[in-house]
């Protein structure tokens, strides 16, 4: 359960009472992310998130900030994605005022010291180099380029080295003022605090902030019906591959069917990909499927690390599993296991104040509405085997297939033959 209120300036406040705990988690969900950035400044959102930790008026250095929260046993963290930047702190409930002060200053009054900007620029460029040097990470970046070429969704969330090198203090402050404004922010508190106390405290420090005008995100292009393969040759022991197919936006009516379809396909050690590709055929050590979901598009990704000489065989085996889901109804017992897998994950998540805060805050910002746990579980229970087959038949199409590989030389003709494209 939660209590919702809205300040006159548009800031949304959600309070999720958890009287049985002694902690409080405060999260700020900001409608800012990498898809809102111009190509020439790619990495702005992530850069600004880093700089928020580098000092504020009351906590002038990164050390002052970390010592303030860690000094009371708390946790302070943040994350940037394509559409959301999240800042959060978890503390003992009586230290909530400290968490509110620190996070508010980080979002509203970061110092953005020029010297710290230059140091952090070097840190972020090293982060980009680290991703590029890791084939298992890099192949996931390459697949984004194939899915959404020349679009922000196809770029690394951390940006590009050219974009990060070009970002100046004025860019960071302008972006912060436009996107870190109350109409684009949801504040969530979960824990041992009453709604009246939360609303009063947030109203006092956020109430005077004025709303600003911000630009909408560039719409995602449709995934073109033309299969494509991108191979980057590297002298590694394994081929790291990522196969992608169209998915669904996160607000699509069939999103619960897709959740269960992905669970059966490649989520966990009991999934079809893990059991058949790894356990039965020993084609890969690591294999899984996952979903990328955005406001207006989505994709189903399958990752595997395989021996170079068995790459084509592995791809053929993966496609067999996809065709089986599109051609045959899932056994009811297998579907029930997938339901219980997801229901269990949801219920366990709600044991923790951060899990509760993120449950409500993410829905409020991205969907504009909130469904309680029992409602989501009801949607999961409603999905039937025929729903999964129909969805798989519509999504798992060769004409929209994308494949990225990083590793020793591969013959693209053999890869296309393995996938029958």
C-alpha positions as CSV (number, residue, x, y, z in Angstrom):
1,X,0.0,0.0,0.0
2,X,1.1,3.6,-0.6
3,X,-0.1,7.2,-0.1
4,X,0.3,9.5,-3.1
5,X,0.4,13.3,-3.1
6,X,1.5,16.0,-5.5
7,X,3.2,19.3,-4.7
8,X,1.9,22.4,-6.5
9,X,5.1,22.4,-8.7
10,X,4.3,18.9,-9.9
11,X,6.6,16.8,-7.8
12,X,5.0,13.4,-7.1
13,X,5.5,11.9,-3.6
14,X,4.8,8.3,-2.7
15,X,4.9,7.1,0.9
16,X,5.0,3.3,1.4
17,X,4.5,2.6,5.2
18,X,6.4,-0.4,6.5
19,X,5.9,-0.2,10.3
20,X,7.6,-3.5,10.9
21,X,11.1,-2.3,9.7
22,X,13.5,0.2,11.3
23,X,14.9,1.6,8.0
24,X,13.8,4.1,5.5
25,X,14.7,4.2,1.8
26,X,14.4,7.5,-0.1
27,X,14.4,7.3,-3.9
28,X,14.3,10.0,-6.4
29,X,13.2,8.8,-9.9
30,X,14.2,11.3,-12.5
31,X,12.8,11.2,-16.1
32,X,16.3,11.7,-17.6
33,X,18.5,9.2,-19.4
34,X,20.6,8.6,-22.4
35,X,17.8,8.7,-24.9
36,X,17.3,12.4,-24.2
37,X,20.9,13.3,-25.2
38,X,22.2,14.8,-28.4
39,X,24.8,12.6,-30.2
40,X,27.5,15.2,-29.8
41,X,27.0,15.2,-26.0
42,X,26.3,11.4,-25.6
43,X,26.9,10.5,-22.0
44,X,25.4,13.7,-20.4
45,X,23.0,11.8,-18.1
46,X,25.6,9.4,-16.8
47,X,28.2,12.2,-16.4
48,X,25.7,14.3,-14.4
49,X,24.9,11.4,-12.1
50,X,28.6,10.9,-11.4
51,X,29.0,14.6,-10.7
52,X,26.2,14.7,-8.2
53,X,28.4,12.6,-5.9
54,X,31.3,15.1,-6.2
55,X,30.1,17.7,-3.7
56,X,27.2,20.0,-2.7
57,X,27.1,23.1,-0.5
58,X,26.7,21.2,2.8
59,X,28.9,18.2,1.7
60,X,31.6,19.9,-0.4
61,X,33.5,16.8,-1.5
62,X,32.7,13.2,-2.4
63,X,34.3,12.2,0.8
64,X,32.0,14.4,2.9
65,X,28.9,12.9,1.1
66,X,30.0,9.3,1.6
67,X,31.0,9.8,5.2
68,X,27.7,11.5,6.0
69,X,25.6,8.6,4.9
70,X,28.1,5.7,5.6
71,X,28.8,7.3,9.0
72,X,25.3,6.4,10.1
73,X,25.4,2.9,8.6
74,X,23.5,3.9,5.5
75,X,23.8,3.3,1.7
76,X,24.0,6.0,-1.0
77,X,23.8,5.0,-4.7
78,X,22.5,6.0,-8.1
79,X,22.0,4.5,-11.5
80,X,21.4,5.8,-15.0
81,X,19.5,4.0,-17.7
82,X,18.0,5.0,-21.1
83,X,15.0,6.8,-19.7
84,X,15.5,7.1,-15.9
85,X,18.1,8.2,-13.5
86,X,17.6,7.0,-9.9
87,X,19.2,8.4,-6.8
88,X,18.6,6.6,-3.5
89,X,19.7,6.3,0.1
90,X,18.8,3.8,2.8
91,X,19.3,4.7,6.4
92,X,17.9,4.0,9.8
93,X,14.5,5.7,9.9
94,X,15.6,8.4,12.4
95,X,18.3,9.5,9.9
96,X,15.8,10.2,7.2
97,X,16.4,14.0,7.4
98,X,20.1,13.5,6.7
99,X,19.3,11.3,3.6
100,X,16.8,13.9,2.4
101,X,19.3,16.7,2.8
102,X,22.0,14.9,1.0
103,X,19.9,13.7,-2.0
104,X,18.1,17.0,-2.4
105,X,21.4,18.9,-2.6
106,X,22.8,16.3,-5.0
107,X,19.9,16.8,-7.4
108,X,19.3,20.5,-6.9
109,X,22.6,22.1,-6.0
110,X,25.6,20.0,-7.1
111,X,28.8,22.0,-7.1
112,X,29.9,20.8,-10.6
113,X,33.5,21.9,-9.7
114,X,35.5,22.3,-13.0
115,X,38.5,20.4,-11.6
116,X,36.3,17.6,-10.5
117,X,34.6,17.5,-13.9
118,X,38.0,17.0,-15.6
119,X,38.9,14.2,-13.2
120,X,35.5,12.5,-13.6
121,X,35.8,12.8,-17.4
122,X,38.9,10.6,-17.2
123,X,37.2,8.1,-15.0
124,X,34.2,7.8,-17.3
125,X,36.5,7.4,-20.4
126,X,38.2,4.6,-18.5
127,X,34.8,3.0,-17.8
128,X,34.1,3.1,-21.5
129,X,37.4,1.5,-22.2
130,X,36.6,-1.2,-19.7
131,X,33.4,-2.1,-21.4
132,X,35.1,-2.1,-24.8
133,X,37.8,-4.4,-23.5
134,X,35.2,-7.0,-22.1
135,X,33.8,-9.0,-25.1
136,X,30.8,-10.2,-23.0
137,X,29.9,-6.5,-22.3
138,X,30.9,-5.2,-25.7
139,X,28.7,-7.6,-27.7
140,X,25.7,-6.2,-25.8
141,X,26.7,-2.7,-27.0
142,X,27.0,-3.9,-30.6
143,X,23.6,-5.5,-30.6
144,X,22.1,-2.1,-29.6
145,X,23.6,-0.6,-32.7
146,X,22.1,-3.2,-34.9
147,X,18.6,-2.9,-33.3
148,X,18.5,1.0,-33.2
149,X,21.2,2.3,-35.6
150,X,21.9,6.1,-35.4
151,X,19.5,6.4,-32.4
152,X,20.2,7.1,-28.7
153,X,18.9,3.7,-27.7
154,X,21.6,2.1,-29.8
155,X,24.4,3.9,-27.8
156,X,26.1,2.9,-24.6
157,X,24.3,4.6,-21.7
158,X,27.7,6.0,-20.5
159,X,28.0,7.7,-23.9
160,X,30.9,7.8,-26.4
161,X,34.4,8.9,-25.8
162,X,33.9,11.8,-28.2
163,X,30.7,12.9,-26.5
164,X,32.1,12.6,-23.0
165,X,35.2,14.5,-24.1
166,X,33.0,17.4,-25.4
167,X,30.8,17.8,-22.3
168,X,31.4,21.1,-20.5
169,X,30.1,22.4,-17.1
170,X,27.4,24.5,-18.9
171,X,26.1,21.4,-20.7
172,X,25.7,19.6,-17.3
173,X,24.0,22.5,-15.6
174,X,21.7,23.2,-18.6
175,X,20.7,19.5,-18.7
176,X,20.1,19.4,-15.0
177,X,17.9,22.4,-15.0
178,X,15.8,21.1,-17.9
179,X,15.4,17.5,-16.8
180,X,15.8,17.5,-13.0
181,X,12.7,19.6,-12.6
182,X,9.8,18.6,-10.4
183,X,7.4,17.6,-13.1
184,X,9.8,14.9,-14.1
185,X,10.6,13.6,-10.6
186,X,9.0,11.0,-8.4
187,X,10.1,10.9,-4.7
188,X,9.4,7.7,-2.9
189,X,9.9,6.8,0.7
190,X,9.5,3.3,2.0
191,X,9.9,2.4,5.6
192,X,9.0,3.3,9.2
193,X,7.8,6.8,8.5
194,X,4.2,8.2,8.3
195,X,3.0,9.8,5.1
196,X,2.4,13.1,6.9
197,X,6.0,13.4,8.0
198,X,7.3,12.5,4.6
199,X,5.1,14.9,2.7
200,X,5.9,17.8,5.1
201,X,9.6,17.2,4.9
202,X,9.7,17.0,1.1
203,X,7.3,19.9,0.7
204,X,9.6,22.1,2.8
205,X,12.8,21.4,0.7
206,X,11.2,20.9,-2.7
207,X,8.2,23.1,-2.7
208,X,9.9,26.2,-4.0
209,X,11.5,24.6,-7.0
210,X,9.9,25.8,-10.2
211,X,8.9,23.5,-13.1
212,X,10.9,23.8,-16.4
213,X,10.4,23.0,-20.0
214,X,12.2,19.9,-21.3
215,X,12.4,18.3,-24.8
216,X,10.7,14.9,-25.4
217,X,12.8,11.9,-26.4
218,X,13.4,11.0,-30.0
219,X,10.9,8.3,-31.0
220,X,12.5,4.9,-31.6
221,X,12.5,3.7,-35.2
222,X,10.8,0.3,-35.9
223,X,13.1,-2.7,-36.1
224,X,13.4,-3.1,-39.9
225,X,12.5,-6.5,-41.4
226,X,15.9,-7.3,-42.7
227,X,18.2,-9.7,-40.8
228,X,21.7,-8.4,-40.1
229,X,25.0,-9.7,-38.6
230,X,27.9,-7.7,-37.2
231,X,31.1,-9.5,-36.5
232,X,34.0,-7.9,-34.6
233,X,37.1,-10.1,-34.8
234,X,39.2,-10.5,-31.7
235,X,41.8,-12.9,-30.6
236,X,39.9,-14.5,-27.7
237,X,39.3,-18.0,-26.5
238,X,35.5,-17.8,-27.0
239,X,33.0,-16.2,-29.3
240,X,30.7,-13.9,-27.4
241,X,27.4,-13.7,-29.3
242,X,24.2,-11.9,-28.8
243,X,21.1,-12.7,-30.9
244,X,18.2,-10.2,-30.8
245,X,14.6,-10.2,-31.9
246,X,11.8,-7.7,-31.5
247,X,10.3,-7.4,-28.1
248,X,7.6,-5.2,-26.5
249,X,7.5,-1.8,-24.8
250,X,7.3,-1.9,-21.0
251,X,3.7,-0.7,-21.1
252,X,2.4,-3.2,-23.7
253,X,-0.7,-5.2,-22.8
254,X,1.1,-8.4,-23.4
255,X,4.1,-7.6,-21.2
256,X,3.2,-10.3,-18.7
257,X,3.1,-12.9,-21.4
258,X,6.5,-11.8,-22.6
259,X,7.9,-11.9,-19.0
260,X,6.8,-15.6,-18.8
261,X,8.0,-16.4,-22.3
262,X,11.5,-15.0,-21.4
263,X,11.5,-17.0,-18.1
264,X,10.9,-20.2,-20.0
265,X,13.3,-19.4,-22.7
266,X,16.4,-18.3,-20.8
267,X,15.9,-16.9,-17.3
268,X,17.7,-19.1,-14.8
269,X,19.2,-22.6,-14.7
270,X,15.9,-24.4,-15.3
271,X,15.2,-22.5,-18.5
272,X,15.2,-24.2,-21.9
273,X,18.3,-22.5,-23.2
274,X,20.3,-23.4,-20.1
275,X,19.1,-27.0,-19.9
276,X,19.4,-27.8,-23.6
277,X,22.3,-25.7,-24.8
278,X,24.5,-26.1,-21.7
279,X,23.4,-29.1,-19.7
280,X,22.4,-31.4,-22.6
281,X,24.7,-30.4,-25.4
282,X,27.5,-28.7,-23.6
283,X,27.7,-25.9,-26.2
284,X,28.1,-23.0,-23.8
285,X,29.1,-22.3,-20.2
286,X,27.0,-19.1,-19.9
287,X,23.8,-18.6,-21.8
288,X,20.7,-16.6,-20.9
289,X,17.9,-14.5,-22.4
290,X,16.9,-11.1,-21.2
291,X,14.5,-8.2,-22.1
292,X,15.3,-4.6,-23.1
293,X,12.1,-2.6,-22.7
294,X,11.6,1.0,-23.4
295,X,8.6,3.3,-23.7
296,X,8.0,2.7,-27.4
297,X,10.1,-0.3,-28.4
298,X,11.8,-3.4,-27.0
299,X,13.9,-6.5,-27.8
300,X,14.5,-10.0,-26.6
301,X,18.2,-10.7,-26.3
302,X,20.0,-14.1,-26.1
303,X,23.7,-14.1,-25.0
304,X,26.1,-17.0,-25.1
305,X,29.8,-17.6,-24.9
306,X,30.9,-20.5,-27.1
307,X,33.9,-22.1,-28.7
308,X,34.7,-20.6,-32.1
309,X,34.3,-24.0,-33.9
310,X,30.9,-24.6,-32.3
311,X,29.4,-21.2,-32.9
312,X,27.2,-22.2,-35.9
313,X,26.0,-25.3,-34.0
314,X,25.1,-23.2,-31.0
315,X,23.2,-20.7,-33.1
316,X,21.2,-23.4,-34.8
317,X,20.4,-25.0,-31.4
318,X,19.2,-21.6,-30.1
319,X,17.0,-21.1,-33.1
320,X,15.5,-24.6,-32.6
321,X,14.4,-23.5,-29.1
322,X,12.8,-20.3,-30.5
323,X,11.0,-22.2,-33.2
324,X,9.7,-24.7,-30.6
325,X,8.2,-21.9,-28.6
326,X,6.5,-20.4,-31.7
327,X,5.3,-23.8,-33.0
328,X,4.2,-25.7,-29.8
329,X,2.2,-24.7,-26.8
330,X,4.2,-24.7,-23.5
331,X,3.3,-27.6,-21.2
332,X,1.0,-26.2,-18.4
333,X,3.3,-27.5,-15.7
334,X,6.3,-25.6,-17.3
335,X,4.1,-22.5,-17.5
336,X,3.2,-22.9,-13.8
337,X,6.8,-23.1,-12.8
338,X,7.5,-19.9,-14.7
339,X,4.6,-18.2,-13.0
340,X,5.9,-19.3,-9.6
341,X,9.4,-18.2,-10.5
342,X,8.2,-14.6,-11.2
343,X,5.7,-14.5,-8.3
344,X,8.4,-15.5,-5.9
345,X,10.8,-12.9,-7.2
346,X,8.2,-10.2,-6.7
347,X,7.2,-11.3,-3.2
348,X,10.9,-11.6,-2.1
349,X,11.6,-8.1,-3.5
350,X,8.9,-6.6,-1.3
351,X,10.6,-7.7,1.9
352,X,13.1,-4.8,1.6
353,X,12.4,-1.1,1.9
354,X,14.5,-0.4,-1.3
355,X,12.6,-3.1,-3.2
356,X,9.3,-1.6,-2.1
357,X,10.4,2.0,-3.0
358,X,11.7,0.9,-6.5
359,X,8.4,-1.1,-7.1
360,X,6.2,2.0,-6.7
361,X,8.6,4.7,-8.0
362,X,9.4,2.9,-11.3
363,X,5.7,2.4,-12.1
364,X,4.7,5.9,-11.2
365,X,7.4,7.5,-13.4
366,X,7.3,5.2,-16.4
367,X,3.7,4.0,-16.5
368,X,1.9,6.9,-14.8
369,X,-0.1,4.4,-12.7
370,X,0.6,1.9,-10.0
371,X,-0.5,-1.7,-9.7
372,X,-0.2,-3.5,-6.4
373,X,1.6,-6.9,-6.1
374,X,-1.7,-8.8,-6.0
375,X,-2.8,-7.2,-9.3
376,X,0.5,-8.0,-11.0
377,X,0.3,-11.6,-9.8
378,X,-3.3,-11.8,-11.1
379,X,-2.0,-10.7,-14.6
380,X,0.7,-13.3,-14.4
381,X,-1.9,-16.0,-13.5
382,X,-4.1,-15.1,-16.4
383,X,-1.4,-15.9,-19.1
384,X,-2.2,-19.2,-20.9
385,X,0.0,-21.5,-23.1
386,X,-1.8,-20.3,-26.2
387,X,-0.9,-16.7,-25.3
388,X,2.8,-17.6,-25.2
389,X,2.7,-19.4,-28.5
390,X,0.9,-16.6,-30.3
391,X,3.4,-14.0,-28.9
392,X,6.4,-16.1,-29.8
393,X,5.1,-16.7,-33.3
394,X,4.7,-12.9,-33.7
395,X,8.1,-11.9,-32.3
396,X,10.5,-14.8,-33.2
397,X,10.9,-14.0,-36.9
398,X,14.0,-14.5,-39.0
399,X,13.3,-11.4,-41.0
400,X,13.9,-9.2,-37.9
401,X,16.8,-11.1,-36.5
402,X,20.0,-9.3,-35.4
403,X,23.2,-11.0,-34.5
404,X,26.4,-9.5,-33.0
405,X,29.6,-11.5,-32.4
406,X,32.9,-10.7,-30.8
407,X,35.7,-13.2,-31.1
408,X,37.9,-15.2,-33.5
409,X,37.1,-15.1,-37.2
410,X,33.7,-16.4,-38.2
411,X,32.4,-17.1,-41.7
412,X,29.2,-15.0,-42.1
413,X,28.0,-17.4,-44.7
414,X,28.1,-20.3,-42.2
415,X,26.4,-18.1,-39.6
416,X,23.5,-17.2,-42.0
417,X,23.2,-20.9,-43.0
418,X,22.9,-21.9,-39.3
419,X,20.1,-19.4,-38.8
420,X,18.5,-20.0,-42.3
421,X,18.6,-16.4,-43.2
